[in-house]
Amino acid sequence: TAAATGFPIVARTDFSRTTFLLEVEHPQMARAARPGQFVIVMLDDHGERIPLTIADFDREKGTITLVIQAVGKSSREMQSRCQVGGALFGLVGPMGIPSEVSDAKKVICVGGGLGVAPIFPQARAFKEAGAHVIGVVGFRSANLVFWEEKFRSVCDEFIICTDDGSAGIKGLVTQGIEQAIAEHGDIDEVVAIGPPIMMRACAEATRPHKIKTMVSLNPIMVDGTGMCGGCRVRVGGKVKFACVDGPDFDGHEVDFDDLMARLQRYRPQEAEAMEQWLE
Ligand code: FES
């Protein structure tokens, strides 16, 4: 059937009403993928190109894992159309420069919202490199928590933060960061992935301590090849393209106001596309 052409979807897990995981078969991609890279997904030949961070990969099974938050038109379309037994029409990548796994001895890996899944392979890579890994992940409430065991298996310490205090500590991931910094005077690096507002808060939390802080930017991406300019970001006063120069950048250098203003500008179009799709 038409639904089965492309890259087979072998597993799906729904973490909440809006967040779900897809495991997709693509042995070559699974072999090539490194933490921090992303793929571009196409549901059909005329569909939108959807950039998604690779949340995990399994070289033996030949699969990659994507975690999607269905908040916009194309991601909600994925939510309703992507089922086990079906397939992704297009899956291009891996794109972007892999995250640098530095020789940091003590690192805090922070994930919030959409960033919880993609911070996992980074935490694992630091663990494999011999670092002491402190994981800090943020959720709205306990019922949205996922991958706790998976994280605990690669983190030496693990702090869950929830908005309502229903799991772990009550508060934002920045509270988790501050707690870890207070307990350890020798954090070498912080890696943060999540919504821009969260990454900015993380960068501000570490700035006074002069702790290197890497963030993974997820601006609007169209071609993913440095041609369209859609993913333009300002870093250290220079224009960079997140798709080819990133997606990882020094959080203390990123102009988050510019990034958020640009994302905001796309909102009306996104809302319109959503309405058309719902009709
Ligand atoms: Fe087009 Fe980066 S997505 S230049």
Boltz pocket constraint, residues with backbone or C-beta under 6 A from the ligand:
constraints:
  - pocket:
      binder: B
      contacts: [[A, 220], [A, 221], [A, 222], [A, 223], [A, 224], [A, 225], [A, 226], [A, 227], [A, 228], [A, 229], [A, 230], [A, 231], [A, 232], [A, 241], [A, 242], [A, 243], [A, 244]]
      max_distance: 6.0
